[in-house]
């Protein structure tokens, strides 16, 4: 369990403050620290390599372009069969 501690004369002493109101340091157990590292590494941009970031950007951008081109092609084909084009 996380504990709020104060540094006094070179020693860490626990305080009665809650974690939300802690003005000193927060001491974590090893399991809590491992969970924190795992959760923070999921959103850390320095963990993503340049090649992966480029691949994510290109795939996201390509998905939008491919969807647009597909819908444009279907719209063109559907409009080609409208009666006003029979003349």
Phi, psi and omega in degrees: 000139180292142182228139176276128181230155175242147176268113180232117177055040177083005180237147175270123181240128179295147178242171180270001182290150174283165181296323180293330182258009185293129178255354180256235181248156176249123180259128182252153171282160182302322181292321178294321179295319178296319177296321178297316179297318180296314182293321182284332180286338179293331183247014182271115182295338180286347179279345182266127179286164182297321181295319179293318179297319178295318180295321178295317180296312182295319180293320178294316179294317180296323180299318179294315181295317180296318178297319179296313182295322179295314180293325177296318180294316178297319179297321179295316180294318180294318180291337180293331181269007178290148183297334182289348177266005181283344183286000000 
